[in-house]
């Protein structure tokens, strides 16, 4: 395990029990948690993107703010739903945020998951073409986005521009060199993992995967990662890929940990349906004393296959407690798994 970061879904709720009771609370605390995680030595601060929900949505203002407040930590998403995105405008936003962060963005993108409203992307002005599915549209947006990030000119310049142009066709600006190699695809199937490898994207695999053979989650996920690496090798890309997996992991080290997570958590895989006719397997969580966690996590085949582990955090419990959650894993569990 080379890198460990956190992944926040960025929930907020006006309940008195929540430490994030508004969108402002969630955004500002997300910045503060990234700063705290960097100080603790974590490698990454990642954020989920959901639309029409009391969660983090438009990611680039947050990524830019985190980039301005930190110096070393990777800053990413897991994932941006490409059904909702204008690829060219996204390339401008991503380039700007990456330049502010000094080239530390690690953007996870995907077809997305079931949303809060029916066909929400239509409200954003996007609809699949005749004969297309929404997944096809997401992949089409992705391919345009990847192509634009290469930085090649494609737009015919105005012969009488307001400002002088460089020679030749024009590209989207600002361009951030190297960002193209820091795009990740969030994959729920083996086939889309192989597709991502062929296009030269890194791989993000979450705590959920479509059930393709009935095996335990971590084994199916490890098989997905191996299929991805084989496809990457066959494609012959010029750089080494990265693979991340997400896990819900809590070390029980004090009374507060035990009060929050010591009882009642389901510590086994679950199978169910997130979409009609799509059976999925949801990976188990890990909650135990640090020495027990080390033994349990050492048996997780997908963690062993990946190079990056993202710890999902309960952001509504506030910055201080989440920093404690991250610190407990970094100090008491991660070194025994080969981190640093």
C-alpha positions as CSV (number, residue, x, y, z in Angstrom):
1,X,0.0,0.0,0.0
2,X,1.7,3.2,-1.3
3,X,-0.9,5.9,-0.5
4,X,-3.7,6.4,2.0
5,X,-6.3,9.2,1.8
6,X,-9.8,10.0,2.9
7,X,-13.0,10.1,0.9
8,X,-15.9,12.4,2.1
9,X,-19.4,12.2,0.7
10,X,-20.0,15.7,2.2
11,X,-23.4,15.2,3.8
12,X,-25.1,17.9,5.6
13,X,-28.3,17.9,7.7
14,X,-30.0,20.5,9.9
15,X,-30.3,17.9,12.7
16,X,-28.9,19.1,16.1
17,X,-26.8,15.8,16.1
18,X,-25.0,16.9,12.9
19,X,-21.8,18.9,12.9
20,X,-22.6,19.9,9.3
21,X,-26.0,21.6,9.3
22,X,-25.6,23.5,6.0
23,X,-23.8,23.5,2.7
24,X,-21.5,26.1,4.0
25,X,-20.6,23.9,7.0
26,X,-19.8,21.0,4.8
27,X,-17.7,23.0,2.3
28,X,-15.6,24.9,4.9
29,X,-15.1,21.8,7.1
30,X,-14.0,19.8,4.0
31,X,-11.2,22.4,3.5
32,X,-10.3,22.2,7.2
33,X,-10.2,18.4,7.1
34,X,-7.9,18.3,4.1
35,X,-5.6,20.7,5.9
36,X,-5.7,18.5,9.0
37,X,-5.1,15.3,7.0
38,X,-2.1,16.8,5.3
39,X,-0.7,17.7,8.7
40,X,-1.2,14.1,9.8
41,X,0.7,12.8,6.8
42,X,-2.2,11.5,4.8
43,X,-1.6,11.3,1.0
44,X,-5.0,12.3,-0.4
45,X,-8.2,14.3,0.2
46,X,-11.0,13.1,-2.0
47,X,-14.6,14.2,-2.3
48,X,-17.8,12.5,-3.7
49,X,-20.1,14.4,-6.1
50,X,-23.9,14.1,-6.0
51,X,-26.5,16.3,-7.6
52,X,-29.9,17.3,-6.2
53,X,-28.8,16.2,-2.7
54,X,-27.6,17.7,0.6
55,X,-24.1,16.6,-0.3
56,X,-21.1,18.0,-2.1
57,X,-21.9,18.8,-5.7
58,X,-19.9,21.2,-7.9
59,X,-16.4,20.1,-7.0
60,X,-14.1,22.6,-8.6
61,X,-14.5,25.6,-6.2
62,X,-13.8,23.2,-3.3
63,X,-10.8,21.6,-5.1
64,X,-9.3,25.0,-5.8
65,X,-9.9,26.2,-2.2
66,X,-8.2,23.0,-0.8
67,X,-5.4,23.5,-3.3
68,X,-4.8,27.0,-2.1
69,X,-4.8,26.0,1.6
70,X,-2.5,22.9,1.2
71,X,0.9,22.2,-0.2
72,X,1.5,18.5,-0.7
73,X,-1.6,16.4,-0.3
74,X,-3.3,15.0,-3.4
75,X,-6.7,16.4,-4.1
76,X,-9.3,14.4,-5.9
77,X,-12.9,13.3,-6.6
78,X,-14.5,9.9,-6.4
79,X,-16.4,10.5,-8.6
80,X,-17.8,13.2,-10.9
81,X,-20.8,12.0,-12.8
82,X,-20.0,12.6,-16.5
83,X,-23.6,12.5,-17.5
84,X,-24.0,16.0,-16.1
85,X,-20.8,17.5,-17.5
86,X,-19.9,19.8,-20.4
87,X,-16.5,18.4,-21.2
88,X,-14.9,21.6,-22.4
89,X,-16.1,23.7,-19.5
90,X,-15.0,21.0,-17.2
91,X,-11.5,21.0,-18.8
92,X,-11.3,24.8,-18.1
93,X,-12.4,24.3,-14.4
94,X,-10.1,21.3,-13.9
95,X,-7.1,23.1,-15.5
96,X,-7.7,26.1,-13.3
97,X,-8.0,24.1,-10.1
98,X,-5.0,22.0,-10.9
99,X,-2.8,25.0,-11.6
100,X,-3.9,26.5,-8.2
101,X,-3.0,23.3,-6.5
102,X,0.4,23.0,-8.3
103,X,-0.5,19.9,-10.2
104,X,-2.0,17.8,-7.4
105,X,-5.4,17.0,-8.8
106,X,-6.5,13.4,-9.1
107,X,-9.9,13.5,-10.8
108,X,-12.1,10.5,-10.5
109,X,-14.9,10.5,-13.1
110,X,-17.6,7.9,-14.0
111,X,-21.0,7.2,-15.4
112,X,-22.2,7.9,-11.9
113,X,-24.7,6.2,-9.6
114,X,-28.4,6.3,-9.2
115,X,-29.3,9.9,-8.4
116,X,-31.9,11.7,-6.3
117,X,-34.1,12.6,-9.2
118,X,-35.2,10.8,-12.4
119,X,-32.8,11.5,-15.3
120,X,-31.3,14.5,-13.5
121,X,-28.8,15.1,-16.2
122,X,-31.7,16.3,-18.4
123,X,-32.2,19.3,-16.1
124,X,-28.6,20.2,-16.8
125,X,-29.3,20.2,-20.5
126,X,-28.0,16.8,-21.5
127,X,-29.9,13.8,-23.0
128,X,-28.7,10.6,-24.7
129,X,-28.9,10.7,-28.5
130,X,-31.2,8.3,-30.3
131,X,-30.1,4.8,-29.6
132,X,-27.8,5.8,-26.8
133,X,-28.0,5.1,-23.1
134,X,-27.1,7.5,-20.3
135,X,-24.0,5.4,-19.8
136,X,-23.1,5.8,-23.5
137,X,-23.5,9.6,-23.1
138,X,-21.2,9.6,-20.0
139,X,-18.5,7.7,-21.9
140,X,-18.8,10.1,-24.9
141,X,-18.4,13.1,-22.6
142,X,-15.4,11.4,-21.0
143,X,-13.7,10.8,-24.4
144,X,-14.1,14.4,-25.4
145,X,-12.8,15.5,-22.0
146,X,-9.7,13.3,-22.2
147,X,-9.0,14.5,-25.7
148,X,-9.3,18.2,-24.7
149,X,-6.9,17.6,-21.8
150,X,-4.1,16.7,-24.2
151,X,-3.8,20.4,-24.9
152,X,-3.9,20.2,-28.7
153,X,-5.5,23.0,-30.7
154,X,-8.8,22.3,-32.3
155,X,-10.8,25.6,-32.6
156,X,-10.6,27.9,-35.6
157,X,-9.4,31.3,-34.5
158,X,-11.2,34.5,-35.3
159,X,-9.3,36.4,-38.0
160,X,-10.2,39.6,-36.1
161,X,-9.9,38.6,-32.4
162,X,-10.2,41.0,-29.5
163,X,-6.7,39.9,-28.3
164,X,-3.8,38.5,-30.4
165,X,-3.8,34.7,-30.8
166,X,-0.9,32.3,-30.9
167,X,-0.5,30.7,-34.3
168,X,-2.6,27.7,-35.4
169,X,-5.8,26.2,-33.9
170,X,-6.7,27.2,-30.4
171,X,-7.1,25.0,-27.3
172,X,-9.2,25.3,-24.2
173,X,-7.3,27.5,-21.6
174,X,-5.9,27.3,-19.0
175,X,-4.1,24.1,-19.9
176,X,-2.5,22.2,-17.0
177,X,0.3,19.9,-18.3
178,X,0.2,16.4,-16.9
179,X,-3.5,16.4,-15.8
180,X,-4.5,14.0,-18.5
181,X,-2.4,11.3,-16.7
182,X,-4.2,12.0,-13.4
183,X,-7.7,11.1,-14.5
184,X,-9.4,8.1,-12.9
185,X,-12.4,6.1,-13.9
186,X,-14.8,4.8,-11.2
187,X,-15.7,1.4,-12.4
188,X,-18.4,-1.0,-11.1
189,X,-17.7,-3.8,-13.6
190,X,-14.8,-5.7,-15.2
191,X,-15.7,-4.5,-18.7
192,X,-15.7,-0.8,-17.8
193,X,-12.4,-1.3,-15.9
194,X,-10.9,-2.8,-19.1
195,X,-12.4,0.1,-21.2
196,X,-10.7,2.6,-18.8
197,X,-7.4,0.9,-19.2
198,X,-7.6,1.1,-22.9
199,X,-8.2,4.8,-22.7
200,X,-5.3,5.3,-20.3
201,X,-7.2,6.2,-17.2
202,X,-6.3,5.2,-13.7
203,X,-8.8,3.0,-11.9
204,X,-11.0,3.8,-8.9
205,X,-13.0,0.9,-7.4
206,X,-15.4,1.7,-4.6
207,X,-17.2,-0.2,-1.8
208,X,-19.8,-1.4,-4.3
209,X,-19.4,-3.5,-7.5
210,X,-21.9,-5.2,-9.8
211,X,-22.1,-8.8,-8.8
212,X,-20.5,-10.8,-11.7
213,X,-19.9,-14.2,-10.2
214,X,-21.3,-14.4,-6.6
215,X,-17.8,-14.4,-5.0
216,X,-17.0,-12.2,-1.9
217,X,-16.7,-8.6,-2.7
218,X,-12.9,-8.2,-2.1
219,X,-12.2,-11.2,-4.4
220,X,-14.4,-9.8,-7.2
221,X,-12.7,-6.4,-6.8
222,X,-9.3,-8.0,-7.0
223,X,-10.3,-9.8,-10.2
224,X,-11.4,-6.5,-11.6
225,X,-8.1,-4.9,-10.8
226,X,-6.2,-7.8,-12.4
227,X,-8.3,-7.5,-15.6
228,X,-7.6,-3.8,-15.6
229,X,-3.8,-4.2,-15.3
230,X,-3.7,-6.8,-18.0
231,X,-5.6,-4.5,-20.4
232,X,-3.3,-1.6,-19.5
233,X,-0.3,-3.7,-20.3
234,X,-1.8,-4.8,-23.6
235,X,-2.6,-1.2,-24.5
236,X,1.1,-0.2,-24.0
237,X,0.6,3.2,-22.4
238,X,3.8,5.2,-21.6
239,X,3.1,5.6,-17.8
240,X,2.3,3.4,-14.9
241,X,-1.3,3.2,-13.8
242,X,-2.7,3.7,-10.3
243,X,-5.5,1.9,-8.7
244,X,-7.5,2.9,-5.6
245,X,-10.1,1.1,-3.5
246,X,-12.4,2.6,-0.9
247,X,-13.1,1.1,2.5
248,X,-15.0,2.0,5.7
249,X,-12.5,1.3,8.4
250,X,-12.6,2.4,12.0
251,X,-10.1,1.7,14.7
252,X,-11.6,1.4,18.2
253,X,-9.1,3.2,20.4
254,X,-11.3,5.2,22.8
255,X,-14.7,5.4,24.3
256,X,-16.0,7.7,21.7
257,X,-15.0,5.3,18.9
258,X,-16.8,2.5,20.7
259,X,-19.9,4.7,21.3
260,X,-20.1,5.6,17.6
261,X,-19.0,2.4,15.9
262,X,-18.5,-0.3,18.5
263,X,-21.8,-2.1,18.1
264,X,-24.4,-2.7,15.5
265,X,-22.3,-2.3,12.3
266,X,-22.7,-4.9,9.6
267,X,-19.3,-6.5,9.1
268,X,-20.1,-8.7,6.1
269,X,-20.7,-8.3,2.4
270,X,-24.3,-7.5,1.3
271,X,-25.9,-8.3,-2.0
272,X,-28.8,-6.2,-3.4
273,X,-30.2,-4.2,-6.2
274,X,-29.2,-0.5,-6.8
275,X,-30.9,-0.4,-10.2
276,X,-33.6,-2.6,-11.8
277,X,-32.1,-5.9,-12.9
278,X,-28.6,-4.9,-11.7
279,X,-27.5,-7.0,-8.7
280,X,-24.6,-5.5,-6.8
281,X,-22.3,-6.6,-4.0
282,X,-21.6,-4.1,-1.2
283,X,-18.3,-4.6,0.6
284,X,-18.1,-5.1,4.3
285,X,-16.9,-2.5,6.7
286,X,-14.0,-3.0,9.2
287,X,-14.4,-1.9,12.8
288,X,-12.1,-3.3,15.5
289,X,-9.1,-2.7,17.7
290,X,-6.0,-1.8,15.6
291,X,-4.3,-5.2,16.0
292,X,-7.5,-7.0,14.8
293,X,-7.9,-4.6,11.9
294,X,-4.3,-5.3,10.7
295,X,-5.1,-9.0,10.5
296,X,-8.5,-8.5,8.8
297,X,-7.2,-6.0,6.2
298,X,-4.2,-8.2,5.4
299,X,-6.8,-10.8,4.1
300,X,-8.5,-8.3,1.8
301,X,-7.2,-9.2,-1.7
302,X,-8.3,-6.0,-3.4
303,X,-6.4,-3.8,-0.9
304,X,-3.4,-5.9,-1.6
305,X,-3.8,-5.4,-5.4
306,X,-4.3,-1.6,-5.1
307,X,-1.7,1.1,-4.5
308,X,-4.1,3.6,-2.9
309,X,-6.6,3.2,-0.1
310,X,-9.3,5.8,0.4
311,X,-10.9,5.8,3.9
312,X,-14.6,6.8,3.9
313,X,-15.2,9.3,6.7
314,X,-18.3,10.2,8.6
315,X,-18.1,13.9,7.8
316,X,-21.1,14.9,9.9
317,X,-19.2,14.1,13.0
318,X,-17.0,17.1,12.5
319,X,-13.4,17.9,11.6
320,X,-11.7,17.0,14.9
321,X,-13.3,13.5,15.2
322,X,-12.6,12.7,11.5
323,X,-9.0,13.8,11.9
324,X,-8.8,11.4,14.8
325,X,-10.3,8.6,12.7
326,X,-7.6,9.2,10.0
327,X,-4.8,9.5,12.5
328,X,-5.7,6.2,14.2
329,X,-5.4,4.4,10.9
330,X,-2.2,6.1,9.8
331,X,-0.4,5.5,13.1
332,X,-1.8,2.2,14.4
333,X,-2.8,0.2,11.3
334,X,-1.3,1.4,8.1
335,X,2.4,0.8,8.9
336,X,1.7,-2.9,9.4
337,X,0.1,-3.1,5.9
338,X,3.3,-1.7,4.3
339,X,2.4,2.0,4.1
340,X,5.7,4.0,4.3
